[in-house]
Amino acid sequence: MKKLEFVLIALIVFSSGCQKQNDSRIHVREGVASDTLGSNIVTRPVVHAFSALIGEGIEVTQAVTRRNDAGFLELYVNGHNKSFGTKRFRYRVEWLDEDGLMIETKTSVWLPFSATGKSPFTIKAVAPRPQAVNFRMDTRKWE
């Protein structure tokens, strides 16, 4: 039993020291790249269980707004799913006018979204009226 613990610790230390940062524009998928703790057939169940145990999920890394050529506000929400499993959730964008009041619209509904495990994602939304100057976004579990 102690040998198994030693081997697992050695694998963790060795694999964490050998990872390189790649160009973010190039995605080398599992099965093509070198094994990591999460993709190795021996350690995968433990790493996935630990990921679920600590509750890893999505992380929003950036929210960018801009006006398109037609004068409508566009929202781009970039994020990363830190868990090993696909995260399915719903989101809703509410558009706000210059006074901070919500613009009533039929497009402010809960929309489904899936973020693949250990992958980046982008959500894009366009305001329904040119009067929108800001937004509020909410998420909830997909039930």
C-alpha positions in Angstrom: 0.0 0.0 0.0 2.8 2.4 0.8 4.5 1.7 -2.5 1.2 2.7 -4.3 1.1 5.9 -2.3 4.7 6.6 -3.2 4.1 5.9 -6.9 1.1 8.2 -7.0 3.0 11.0 -5.3 5.9 10.6 -7.6 3.5 10.7 -10.6 2.0 13.9 -9.3 5.3 15.6 -8.8 6.8 14.4 -12.1 3.8 15.4 -14.2 3.4 18.8 -12.7 7.0 19.7 -13.4 6.9 18.6 -17.0 4.0 20.6 -18.4 4.6 23.3 -20.9 2.5 26.3 -21.8 1.4 26.1 -25.4 0.1 28.7 -27.8 -3.6 29.3 -26.7 -4.6 29.4 -30.3 -3.7 25.7 -30.8 -5.7 23.0 -28.9 -4.1 19.6 -28.7 -6.8 17.2 -27.7 -6.6 14.4 -25.1 -5.2 11.2 -26.7 -2.8 13.2 -28.9 -0.9 15.2 -26.3 1.2 13.6 -23.6 -0.6 12.1 -20.6 -1.5 14.4 -17.7 -2.9 13.3 -14.4 -6.4 13.8 -15.8 -5.9 11.9 -19.0 -3.7 9.0 -17.7 -5.8 5.8 -17.5 -4.5 5.0 -14.0 -4.9 8.4 -12.3 -8.0 9.6 -14.3 -10.7 8.2 -12.0 -9.0 9.8 -8.9 -8.5 13.2 -10.6 -12.0 13.3 -11.9 -13.4 12.3 -8.5 -11.3 15.0 -6.8 -12.5 17.6 -9.4 -16.1 16.7 -8.6 -15.4 16.6 -4.9 -14.0 20.2 -4.7 -16.8 21.4 -7.0 -14.8 22.7 -10.0 -16.9 24.6 -12.5 -16.9 27.4 -14.9 -14.9 30.6 -14.4 -15.7 33.8 -16.3 -12.4 35.3 -17.4 -13.6 38.3 -19.5 -16.7 40.2 -20.5 -16.4 42.6 -23.4 -19.0 44.9 -24.9 -19.0 46.8 -28.1 -21.3 48.6 -30.5 -21.9 46.8 -33.8 -22.3 48.6 -37.1 -26.1 48.8 -36.6 -25.7 50.5 -33.2 -26.6 47.6 -31.0 -24.6 46.6 -28.0 -22.9 43.2 -28.3 -21.7 41.2 -25.3 -18.9 38.6 -25.4 -18.4 36.6 -22.2 -15.3 34.4 -22.3 -14.6 31.8 -19.7 -13.1 28.4 -19.0 -14.6 25.2 -17.6 -12.2 24.1 -14.9 -13.9 20.7 -14.3 -13.3 17.5 -16.2 -16.9 17.1 -17.1 -19.2 19.1 -19.4 -21.0 21.8 -17.4 -24.6 22.4 -18.6 -26.3 25.6 -17.3 -28.7 28.3 -18.3 -28.0 32.0 -18.6 -30.0 35.1 -19.0 -28.9 38.5 -20.2 -30.9 41.6 -19.1 -30.1 44.8 -21.0 -30.0 48.1 -19.1 -30.6 51.7 -20.4 -28.6 54.8 -19.5 -30.6 55.2 -16.2 -29.7 51.6 -15.2 -33.3 50.4 -15.7 -34.0 47.0 -17.4 -35.2 47.3 -21.0 -38.3 45.1 -21.2 -38.0 42.6 -24.0 -39.0 39.1 -24.9 -35.4 38.1 -25.5 -34.5 38.1 -21.7 -35.2 34.4 -21.3 -33.2 31.6 -19.8 -31.0 30.0 -22.6 -29.2 26.7 -22.4 -25.5 26.4 -22.7 -22.9 23.6 -22.4 -19.2 24.1 -21.7 -17.0 21.2 -22.5 -14.7 20.0 -19.7 -11.3 21.7 -19.4 -12.0 24.0 -22.3 -12.6 27.6 -23.0 -16.0 28.9 -24.0 -17.6 32.1 -25.3 -21.2 33.3 -25.0 -22.3 36.0 -27.3 -25.5 38.2 -26.9 -26.8 41.2 -28.8 -29.0 43.8 -27.2 -32.5 44.0 -28.7 -32.6 47.8 -28.9 -29.9 50.5 -29.5 -30.9 52.2 -26.2 -29.0 49.5 -24.2 -25.8 50.8 -22.6 -25.1 48.1 -20.1 -26.1 44.5 -19.2 -26.6 42.2 -16.3 -26.1 38.4 -16.7 -27.3 35.6 -14.5 -26.7 31.9 -14.5 -28.5 28.9 -12.9 -28.2 25.1 -13.0 -29.7 23.3 -16.0 -32.6 21.3 -14.5 
